[in-house]
Amino acid sequence: MATARTSYVCLACRASYKQPYDRTRQRSCPRCAEPLIHAGSAFAPPRRRDTAAWRTLTVLLNAGVGFHKSCCGGPGYRPRTLREVRERMRYAERSGEPVARSLVRYNVP
């Protein structure tokens, strides 16, 4: 039986790698040897030349927002543009809500 694979991301190289999940092992990028960030099994990487998408992804992953499958519908809402990220960051600052929670909000009040 095949082992479940999940995505690991190198933000410096703009690369994604599917590897078996192991909580105890620290993965490193084969290109630059920097540590990889666990993105989750429902992660779909943007094209390497799409700098805006990679900046958005950098904010999400550094805030602790992952792309893990939930029960029925995948990872849920994730912002796709820098404008959406800025709106949610402003909301988090105004309301005092944690940044990770405000980034996954579908609508900002």
Salt bridges, closest charged atoms under 4 A:
GLU87 OE2 - ARG83 NH2 3.51
GLU87 OE1 - ARG88 NH1 3.51
GLU97 OE1 - ARG105 NE 3.03
